[in-house]
Amino acid sequence: MSLKLKHILLGAAASALLAGQALAEKIIIGHFGNPTPMQLLSASDELAEATGWEIEWRKFDAGTDVIAAMASGDVVLSELGSSPIAIGTSSGLEIELIAYSDVIGKAESLIAREGSGIASVADLKGKTVGVPIGSTAHYSLMGALQHEGLAETDVNIVGMKPDDIAAAWGQGTIDAAWIWQPVQSEILKTGSLVIGADQTAEWGFPTYDGWVVNKAFAEANPDKIVAFLKAIDKVNGMYLANPAAWTADSPEVQALAAATGADPAQVPGILEGFTFLPMSEQTSETWLAGAAPKIKTTAEFLVAAGRIDAALNDYSAFVNPTYAAAAAQ
């Protein structure tokens, strides 16, 4: 993290309360554009009615963009991946992890080009791999390389946004990519899945997308944060009650496809690549109650990999399970 960005983050922390007050009525909610149940809220007025907010939903390509937007005060509530959460909090971004949007499985995977000669992580040596730098996908890639005993310098890792990965794939300039949907489905047409984030999680490198909020904004709007999480829990519960009913022609999948631009035929498979947690489970030791040490582990890994300068001794100040607990009642 550059000194300039760190300065911005610290400045944003000092003005967070003012930003929270200014955006109390009209707010921007950040998301990654995945066709997950929460997109049902972006396509209806339900959340606005429950919170009283005037809401703009803003799609981000990567967590580093979310960090910058939250540092500026422009965005006060957003999805953010586990690796970027560690990056942002380590640099002074005044946010709290309040819930999990999803736990990432094969929704983020290593895809190898046909004819690349890549059938395993070990085969990446000497190859060119595209990945959004600082993302959960990047963290999974680094974890996979470490597990296989490969150094980052053994692989030509190229930082790319998702759309750039799709373009580079079409031009034949990369051999593989670790990426999410919908680019994943596009490049799978001429590639094969090597491993997913579910495998790297088993190797000790779990990833997730969390809901994070500006601390001062949350403190000023606790009831609305709880209402937001209740709405998230409701739509996730709709899916969890009967995933098989979410077929390509179902109203729910059609709505997700319309909101995100995804192919309805691909949405059921995309949903299977995530795990959605009921709010009643999220406060457990496995999840929010045990989140701070896991953020620290991620941060320490990023320090060792040269991605951030230092990890904090304790990340408990950046995890707040109270809103999820209230939403679960």
KEMAR-295907 format. One record per residue (C-alpha): residue in three letters; chain; x, y, z. Coordinates in steps of 0.5 Angstrom, whole numbers, plus 500, padded with zeros to 3 digits. Last residue first. Example, Ala and Ser with C-alpha at 12.3 -4.5 7.8 and 13.67 -1.06 7.14 Angstrom:
BEGIN
 type mol   u   v   w
  SER   A 527 498 514
  ALA   A 525 491 516
END
This chain:
BEGIN
 type mol   u   v   w
  GLN   A 433 476 532
  ALA   A 438 474 527
  ALA   A 438 482 525
  ALA   A 440 484 532
  ALA   A 446 478 532
  ALA   A 448 481 525
  TYR   A 449 488 528
  THR   A 453 486 534
  PRO   A 458 482 530
  ASN   A 463 488 529
  VAL   A 470 486 526
  PHE   A 475 492 525
  ALA   A 477 493 532
  SER   A 478 486 533
  TYR   A 484 486 528
  ASP   A 490 485 533
  ASN   A 497 486 532
  LEU   A 497 490 526
  ALA   A 500 487 520
  ALA   A 506 491 516
  ASP   A 508 493 509
  ILE   A 503 490 505
  ARG   A 503 486 498
  GLY   A 510 484 500
  ALA   A 508 476 500
  ALA   A 510 476 507
  VAL   A 506 482 509
  LEU   A 500 479 505
  PHE   A 501 473 509
  GLU   A 501 477 515
  ALA   A 495 480 513
  THR   A 491 474 512
  THR   A 493 471 518
  LYS   A 491 478 522
  ILE   A 484 477 518
  LYS   A 483 470 521
  PRO   A 485 472 528
  ALA   A 479 478 527
  ALA   A 474 473 524
  GLY   A 473 468 530
  ALA   A 467 471 533
  LEU   A 465 473 526
  TRP   A 465 466 523
  THR   A 467 460 526
  GLU   A 466 462 533
  SER   A 459 464 531
  THR   A 456 471 529
  GLN   A 454 468 522
  GLU   A 450 462 524
  SER   A 444 466 525
  MET   A 445 471 519
  PRO   A 444 465 515
  LEU   A 450 464 511
  PHE   A 451 463 503
  THR   A 456 459 500
  PHE   A 458 460 493
  GLY   A 460 457 487
  GLU   A 453 454 487
  LEU   A 450 461 485
  ILE   A 455 461 479
  GLY   A 452 454 476
  PRO   A 445 457 477
  VAL   A 446 463 474
  GLN   A 449 460 467
  ALA   A 443 459 464
  PRO   A 440 466 466
  ASP   A 446 469 462
  ALA   A 449 475 467
  GLY   A 447 482 465
  THR   A 447 484 473
  ALA   A 440 486 474
  ALA   A 437 482 469
  ALA   A 440 476 470
  LEU   A 439 476 478
  ALA   A 431 478 476
  GLN   A 431 472 471
  VAL   A 434 468 476
  GLU   A 429 470 481
  PRO   A 423 469 476
  SER   A 425 462 475
  ASP   A 427 460 467
  ALA   A 434 459 469
  THR   A 433 455 475
  TRP   A 433 457 482
  ALA   A 428 452 485
  ALA   A 434 447 486
  PRO   A 436 452 491
  ASN   A 430 451 496
  ALA   A 430 454 502
  LEU   A 437 457 501
  TYR   A 435 461 496
  MET   A 430 465 500
  GLY   A 434 465 506
  ASN   A 439 469 502
  VAL   A 434 474 500
  LYS   A 431 474 507
  ASP   A 438 475 510
  ILE   A 440 481 506
  ALA   A 434 484 508
  LYS   A 435 483 515
  LEU   A 442 486 514
  PHE   A 440 492 511
  ALA   A 435 493 517
  VAL   A 440 492 522
  ILE   A 444 497 519
  LYS   A 438 502 519
  ASP   A 437 501 526
  PRO   A 445 502 528
  ASN   A 445 509 524
  ALA   A 450 514 527
  GLU   A 454 508 530
  ALA   A 454 505 523
  PHE   A 456 511 519
  ALA   A 462 512 524
  LYS   A 465 505 523
  ASN   A 464 506 515
  VAL   A 461 499 513
  VAL   A 463 492 511
  TRP   A 459 487 508
  GLY   A 464 481 507
  ASP   A 466 477 501
  TYR   A 470 471 502
  THR   A 477 467 502
  PRO   A 480 461 505
  PHE   A 487 460 505
  GLY   A 489 454 509
  TRP   A 490 448 504
  GLU   A 482 447 504
  ALA   A 481 454 503
  THR   A 485 453 497
  GLN   A 481 448 494
  ASP   A 474 451 495
  ALA   A 478 457 492
  GLY   A 478 453 485
  ILE   A 482 449 482
  VAL   A 484 447 474
  LEU   A 478 449 471
  SER   A 479 448 463
  GLY   A 479 453 457
  THR   A 476 455 451
  LYS   A 469 456 453
  LEU   A 472 457 460
  ILE   A 474 464 458
  GLU   A 467 466 458
  SER   A 464 463 464
  GLN   A 470 465 468
  VAL   A 469 472 466
  PRO   A 462 472 469
  GLN   A 464 471 474
  TRP   A 471 470 478
  ILE   A 478 470 476
  TRP   A 484 466 477
  ALA   A 487 467 469
  ALA   A 491 462 465
  ASP   A 496 462 459
  ILE   A 496 470 457
  THR   A 497 474 451
  GLY   A 492 469 447
  GLN   A 488 476 444
  GLY   A 482 473 447
  TRP   A 485 471 453
  ALA   A 487 478 454
  ALA   A 481 481 452
  ALA   A 477 477 458
  ILE   A 483 479 463
  ASP   A 482 486 461
  ASP   A 475 485 463
  PRO   A 476 482 469
  LYS   A 482 488 471
  MET   A 489 486 470
  GLY   A 495 485 474
  VAL   A 500 480 470
  ILE   A 503 474 474
  ASN   A 509 471 470
  VAL   A 510 465 475
  ASP   A 517 463 478
  THR   A 518 470 481
  GLU   A 511 469 485
  ALA   A 515 463 488
  LEU   A 513 456 487
  GLY   A 513 451 493
  GLU   A 506 448 491
  HIS   A 502 450 497
  GLN   A 506 457 496
  LEU   A 503 457 489
  ALA   A 496 456 491
  GLY   A 496 461 497
  MET   A 499 466 492
  LEU   A 493 464 487
  SER   A 488 465 492
  TYR   A 490 471 495
  HIS   A 490 474 488
  ALA   A 483 471 487
  THR   A 481 475 493
  SER   A 483 481 490
  GLY   A 490 485 491
  ILE   A 492 485 484
  PRO   A 486 482 479
  VAL   A 489 476 476
  GLY   A 492 474 469
  VAL   A 497 468 469
  THR   A 503 468 464
  LYS   A 507 461 465
  GLY   A 514 460 467
  LYS   A 512 455 472
  LEU   A 504 455 472
  ASP   A 505 447 471
  ALA   A 505 446 479
  VAL   A 498 449 479
  SER   A 496 443 475
  ALA   A 494 441 468
  ILE   A 497 447 465
  GLY   A 500 445 458
  SER   A 497 452 455
  GLY   A 494 448 449
  GLU   A 487 450 452
  ARG   A 488 456 456
  ALA   A 488 454 464
  ILE   A 482 457 469
  LEU   A 484 458 476
  SER   A 478 459 480
  GLU   A 473 464 483
  ALA   A 466 462 484
  LYS   A 469 455 485
  GLY   A 468 457 493
  ILE   A 468 463 496
  VAL   A 464 464 502
  ASP   A 458 470 501
  SER   A 456 476 503
  TYR   A 459 475 510
  ALA   A 457 480 516
  ILE   A 459 486 520
  LEU   A 466 487 518
  GLU   A 468 494 520
  ILE   A 471 500 517
  GLU   A 476 506 519
  LEU   A 481 505 514
  GLY   A 488 505 517
  SER   A 493 501 513
  SER   A 492 494 516
  THR   A 484 495 515
  GLY   A 485 496 508
  ILE   A 489 491 506
  ALA   A 486 486 511
  ILE   A 479 487 508
  PRO   A 482 487 501
  SER   A 484 480 502
  SER   A 477 478 505
  GLY   A 473 481 499
  LEU   A 469 487 500
  GLU   A 462 488 499
  SER   A 460 495 501
  LEU   A 457 501 506
  VAL   A 460 508 506
  VAL   A 462 509 499
  ASP   A 464 517 497
  GLY   A 468 517 504
  SER   A 474 518 500
  ALA   A 477 512 504
  MET   A 471 508 502
  ALA   A 472 509 495
  ALA   A 479 508 495
  ILE   A 478 501 499
  VAL   A 472 499 494
  ASP   A 477 500 488
  THR   A 482 496 491
  GLY   A 477 491 492
  ALA   A 476 490 485
  ASP   A 471 491 479
  PHE   A 466 495 483
  LYS   A 459 496 482
  ARG   A 455 502 485
  TRP   A 448 501 488
  GLU   A 445 508 489
  ILE   A 440 508 495
  GLU   A 435 513 497
  TRP   A 435 511 505
  GLY   A 429 510 509
  THR   A 432 503 511
  ALA   A 426 498 510
  GLU   A 423 502 504
  ALA   A 430 503 501
  LEU   A 431 496 502
  GLU   A 424 493 499
  ASP   A 425 498 493
  SER   A 427 493 488
  ALA   A 432 491 483
  SER   A 438 492 488
  LEU   A 435 488 493
  LEU   A 434 482 488
  GLN   A 442 483 487
  MET   A 443 480 494
  PRO   A 441 473 492
  THR   A 447 473 488
  PRO   A 449 474 480
  ASN   A 455 477 482
  GLY   A 456 485 480
  PHE   A 462 486 485
  HIS   A 458 491 490
  GLY   A 458 498 493
  ILE   A 452 501 496
  ILE   A 452 509 495
  ILE   A 448 513 500
  LYS   A 442 518 500
  GLU   A 439 520 507
  ALA   A 445 519 512
  LEU   A 450 521 507
  ALA   A 452 527 510
  GLN   A 452 524 517
  GLY   A 457 519 515
  ALA   A 461 523 511
  LEU   A 462 528 517
  LEU   A 463 522 522
  ALA   A 468 519 517
  SER   A 473 526 517
  ALA   A 478 523 521
  ALA   A 478 516 518
  ALA   A 478 519 511
  GLY   A 485 523 513
  LEU   A 488 516 515
  LEU   A 486 513 509
  ILE   A 488 518 504
  HIS   A 495 518 508
  LYS   A 495 511 507
  LEU   A 494 512 500
  LYS   A 500 517 499
  LEU   A 504 512 503
  SER   A 503 507 498
  MET   A 500 500 500
END
